[in-house]
Amino acid sequence: MDLKAARQIAGFTQSELADRVGVDVSFISLLESGKRDINTAGYALVMRLALALGVKPHQIGALPWRALRRRTLRTRRQSA
């Protein structure tokens, strides 16, 4: 299952999902089209998406949560 399939199963439009997780609808579109890697979106956003859709993060294409969290923390340290 990917993000688009999970969203459709949950019965949300891209706009509804974007509102629920606090991002722009264009960002959801980029994630679904593969133009933006969900693993670069950050741990908190991936968790909000998964919770809104009622799935586990790996079911929408995210890395296992430990790897995703480490990746997010490493990115923050590098940009600081």
N, C-alpha and C positions, 0 to 999 in steps of 0.2 A: 504494500500500500504506500502511496506517496501523499504529499500534502493535499493535492487537488482531490484525490479519491477520498481521503479522510474528510475533507471539507464537504464534499458532495454527500457522503454518507450521513454526516451530521446535519445536513439540510441547510447549510449556510451559503449565502452568496459571498463573493470575495469582499464586498463592501461590509456585510454583516460581521464577517470574521475580523476584518481590519478594525472595525469599531470595537469589537470585544477585546482585542489585544492591544489596542492603542497605537496602531501604525496606519500609514496611508495605504489606500487600496492598491496603488501602483507597486508598493513593496510586496504585497501578497502576490500580485501578478508576476513580478520578477522571480519570486521564490518558486512559484508553480511552473513557470516556463523553463526553469533551470538557468536563467541568466544571472541569478544570485544564489550562491551556495547557502543552504540553510545553516550549515555549520559555521559560517562566518557571521551569522546574525546575532550571536551571543547567547549565553546560557539562559538568561532570564527570559528573553523573547521566545526561545524554543520551548521553554517550560510553559509560558503563557499560551502558546499555540496548542501544545499538547493538552493542557488542561481544558481549554475552550472546546477542543474537538473530542475530548473524552478518550484520548489514546495515549500510549507511551511515546516518548520522543523518538525512539528508534523506528516506530511505525510511520513516522512522517519523514524519514530519511536522515535523521540526526544521528550523530555518533553516540555511542553509549555515554550516559550522563557524566561519568568520571572523566572520560577523555574530552568531552565537550567543555566541561568546567575547567579542566587544566588548560585547554587551548584558549579559553576566554581570559583566564587569569594571566597567562603568558602574554597575550596580546595587550592587555592593559598595562602590564609592567614595561613592555617595550615602548609603548606610546607615552609613558610618563616621563 
